[in-house]
Amino acid sequence: MRFKLAVSLSLTLILCGLGIVLAQDPGDEDLRGAFLSSREKTSGATGGRSRRRVRRPSPTNTNSNVANANTSGGTTNKNSNPATPPAETAIGLGYTLFVRDANGDAVRVDPTEEFHTGERVRISLEPNVDGYLYVFHKEGEGEPVMIYPDWRLSSGENEVEAHVPYEVPSGFEKDERLRWFTFDANPSTEHLYIVVTREPLQSVPVAEALVTFCAANKAKCPWRPSAEAWARVQQALKADVQVAAQTNFGQPQSDKEKVATTRGLGLDQSAPAPSVIRMNASTKAPVLVTVLDLVHK
């Protein structure tokens, strides 16, 4: 599948993953319960928590490590103090793949099925922790490129908040063509790497650093990670991860999900669960990497 990357320019926040055999046992309910338990119990009058800005680590931290962005240039953000104790909650990501139906509505679809030319899909992502989100795109055996954060959107920021759903692409773009990933006439398999972290990734420019680099080097953007930076992402894929899935395919996106996404609100426990939930087995793991393989025949 080779979907139109022009759509990625409308990214509000990014994306999901698979590439492994999904568990189908009673442990699914335990994992799903662990993930959903940190949602608010009820939404109240406002429909949930409003989206707040995640505090970026202080650039004056003397214990931070600074690395070069890559061999093509650019600047990077700094890491926070590595001595900071780990949080008690393991990093988790819930995601749901939606397909556009004949009426233009978003309907849940199995991410493992084969897609065809002209079909349109969108992904909803729900992290269970405050942190940072990155999405890399890799076509076949090609080189990875970072499609989120995008220097042209939200000043290159990539902070996310626990249980606030983020759509990729945004379903509320003014231009309807930018609301979906569209499968074009070139069958292929697209690999999307969704990375959720507690602290910014080393050697990956975001925010002002990304904007500055891309404004001066437009031909080198979307930004490409160095071999060393990409190797760290690949290494994180080896972490022990628990997975739970449910077959709620065919169900439309709920009004509560639409409102939460539009207003930047946290989902409560009455909202539908994500189709797939992935969570690090260890609370000490600082990164969760999810790979979504979308097959276009």
C-alpha positions in Angstrom: 0.0 0.0 0.0 1.3 3.4 -0.8 -1.1 5.9 0.7 -1.0 9.6 -0.1 1.6 11.2 2.2 -0.1 14.6 1.6 -2.6 13.4 4.1 0.1 13.1 6.7 0.5 16.9 6.6 -2.8 17.1 8.4 -1.7 15.0 11.3 -3.0 16.1 14.6 -1.3 13.4 16.5 -0.1 10.0 15.6 -0.4 6.3 15.5 -0.8 2.6 16.1 0.5 -0.8 15.6 0.5 -4.5 15.1 2.8 -7.0 13.5 2.4 -9.6 16.3 -0.1 -12.3 17.1 -2.8 -10.9 19.3 -3.6 -12.7 22.6 -7.0 -14.3 22.9 -7.2 -15.5 26.5 -8.6 -14.4 29.8 -5.5 -12.3 30.3 -7.0 -9.9 27.7 -9.6 -8.7 30.2 -6.9 -8.1 32.9 -4.8 -6.1 30.5 -7.8 -4.1 29.2 -8.9 -3.4 32.8 -5.4 -2.2 33.7 -5.4 0.2 30.8 -8.9 1.5 31.2 -8.7 1.8 35.0 -6.7 5.0 34.7 -9.4 6.7 32.7 -11.8 9.1 34.6 -14.8 7.2 36.0 -17.2 9.7 34.6 -16.9 12.6 32.2 -19.0 15.0 34.2 -20.5 18.1 32.6 -17.5 19.0 30.5 -17.1 15.5 29.0 -13.6 14.8 30.5 -10.4 16.5 31.3 -9.3 19.3 29.0 -6.1 18.8 27.2 -3.2 20.5 28.9 0.3 21.1 27.8 2.8 18.5 29.0 5.8 20.2 30.6 8.9 19.8 28.5 12.1 18.9 30.4 14.1 22.0 31.4 16.9 22.8 28.9 19.0 24.0 31.8 19.2 20.5 33.3 22.9 19.9 33.8 22.4 16.1 33.8 20.8 16.1 30.3 22.5 14.4 27.4 22.6 16.2 24.0 23.2 14.4 20.8 23.4 15.5 17.2 20.1 15.1 15.2 21.7 13.1 12.3 24.4 13.4 9.7 22.2 15.8 7.6 22.2 18.4 10.4 19.6 19.8 12.7 19.3 20.3 16.4 17.8 18.2 19.1 15.9 18.4 22.4 17.6 17.4 25.6 16.9 14.4 27.8 15.7 14.9 31.3 17.7 13.6 34.3 18.2 9.8 33.8 18.2 9.4 37.6 14.5 10.2 37.7 12.6 7.2 39.2 10.3 5.4 36.9 6.5 6.0 37.1 4.3 3.3 38.6 2.2 2.9 35.4 3.6 0.9 32.5 3.4 2.8 29.2 0.4 1.7 27.2 -1.2 2.6 23.9 -4.7 1.8 22.7 -5.5 2.2 19.0 -8.5 1.8 16.7 -8.4 1.8 12.9 -11.4 3.4 11.2 -12.5 3.0 7.6 -14.6 5.6 5.8 -18.0 4.0 4.8 -20.3 4.8 2.0 -21.9 7.6 4.1 -18.6 9.2 5.0 -18.7 7.9 8.6 -15.9 6.3 10.5 -16.4 2.6 11.2 -14.1 0.3 13.1 -12.1 -2.1 10.9 -9.7 -5.0 11.5 -6.2 -3.5 10.9 -5.0 -6.9 9.7 -7.3 -7.1 6.7 -6.2 -6.2 3.2 -7.1 -2.8 1.8 -7.8 -1.8 -1.8 -7.3 1.3 -4.0 -9.6 4.1 -3.1 -10.3 3.0 0.5 -9.7 5.5 3.2 -8.6 4.9 6.8 -7.9 6.9 9.9 -6.3 5.9 13.2 -7.3 6.9 16.7 -4.5 6.7 19.4 -5.0 6.8 23.1 -1.9 6.7 25.4 -2.3 5.9 29.0 0.4 8.3 30.2 1.5 11.9 29.7 4.5 11.9 27.4 5.7 12.3 23.9 4.5 10.8 20.6 6.5 10.1 17.4 5.4 8.4 14.2 7.8 7.1 11.6 6.8 5.9 8.1 8.7 3.2 6.3 7.7 1.9 2.9 8.9 -1.6 2.2 12.6 -1.8 2.7 13.0 2.0 2.3 14.5 4.4 4.8 12.3 5.6 7.7 11.0 9.2 7.8 9.4 11.0 10.7 5.8 12.1 9.8 5.0 13.2 13.3 5.7 15.6 14.7 5.5 17.8 11.6 7.3 21.2 11.7 4.3 22.8 9.9 1.8 21.7 12.5 1.5 22.9 16.1 5.0 24.4 16.0 6.5 20.9 15.8 5.3 20.0 19.3 4.6 16.3 20.1 3.4 16.2 23.7 0.4 13.9 24.5 -1.8 13.5 27.5 -3.1 10.3 29.1 -6.4 9.0 27.7 -6.9 12.0 25.4 -7.6 10.5 21.9 -5.6 11.7 18.9 -6.6 11.1 15.3 -4.3 10.5 12.4 -5.2 12.3 10.2 -7.6 14.6 11.9 -11.2 14.0 11.1 -11.9 17.7 11.5 -9.7 19.1 8.8 -11.5 21.8 6.6 -10.5 19.9 3.5 -12.3 16.6 3.5 -9.5 15.0 1.4 -7.1 15.6 4.3 -9.2 13.7 6.8 -8.2 10.2 5.7 -5.2 8.2 4.5 -6.2 7.2 1.0 -4.9 4.0 -0.7 -3.7 5.0 -4.2 -3.2 2.8 -7.2 0.2 1.4 -6.1 -0.2 -1.7 -4.0 2.4 -2.0 -1.3 2.8 -2.4 2.5 3.2 0.6 4.6 5.0 0.3 8.0 4.0 2.8 10.7 6.1 3.0 13.8 4.3 4.7 16.7 6.6 5.6 19.6 5.3 6.7 23.0 7.9 7.9 25.5 8.0 9.4 29.0 10.9 11.7 27.9 11.9 13.0 24.5 13.9 10.7 22.3 17.6 11.3 22.0 18.8 12.7 18.7 15.3 13.5 17.4 14.5 17.2 16.9 11.1 18.5 17.9 9.4 21.8 18.5 11.6 24.8 17.8 14.6 22.6 16.9 12.5 20.8 14.2 11.0 24.0 12.9 14.4 25.7 12.7 16.0 22.8 10.9 13.2 22.2 8.4 12.8 25.9 7.6 16.4 26.0 6.6 16.6 22.5 5.0 13.2 21.9 3.4 14.6 19.3 1.0 15.6 17.2 4.0 12.2 17.1 5.6 10.3 15.0 6.5 13.2 14.5 8.9 15.1 11.2 8.7 16.6 9.6 11.8 20.2 8.6 11.8 21.2 4.9 11.8 22.0 5.2 15.5 18.6 6.8 16.4 16.7 4.3 14.3 18.6 1.4 16.0 17.4 2.6 19.4 13.8 2.4 18.1 14.4 -1.1 16.8 16.0 -2.1 20.1 12.9 -0.9 21.9 10.8 -3.3 19.8 12.4 -6.2 21.7 10.7 -5.2 25.0 8.2 -7.5 26.6 4.8 -6.2 25.6 1.3 -7.4 26.6 -1.4 -7.2 24.0 -5.2 -7.4 24.1 -7.7 -7.1 21.2 -11.4 -7.2 20.8 -13.5 -7.8 17.7 -15.7 -4.8 17.7 -15.2 -4.2 14.1 -18.1 -2.7 12.1 -19.1 -0.4 15.0 -19.2 3.3 14.2 -17.1 5.9 16.1 -19.2 6.9 19.1 -20.4 10.5 19.8 -18.3 10.4 23.0 -15.2 9.6 21.0 -15.9 12.3 18.5 -16.4 14.9 21.2 -13.3 13.9 23.2 -11.2 14.1 20.0 -12.6 17.4 18.9 -12.3 19.1 22.3 -9.1 17.5 23.5 -10.8 15.7 26.4 -9.9 12.6 28.3 -12.1 9.6 27.7 -14.0 8.2 30.6 -14.6 4.6 31.5 -18.0 4.5 29.7 -16.4 5.2 26.3 -15.6 2.3 24.0 -12.3 0.6 24.6 -9.7 0.8 21.8 -9.7 -2.2 19.4 -6.1 -3.0 20.3 -4.3 -2.3 23.6 -0.5 -2.7 23.9 1.3 -2.2 27.3 4.9 -2.7 28.4 5.2 -5.6 30.8 7.6 -3.5 32.9 6.8 -0.2 34.6 10.5 0.7 34.1 10.4 0.6 30.3 10.8 4.2 29.1 9.5 3.6 25.6 6.7 1.7 23.9 7.0 1.1 20.2 4.0 -0.2 18.1 4.3 -1.2 14.5 1.2 -1.0 12.2 1.5 -2.8 8.9 -1.2 -1.7 6.5 -1.4 -4.1 3.5 -2.7 -2.8 0.2 -3.5 -5.4 -2.5 
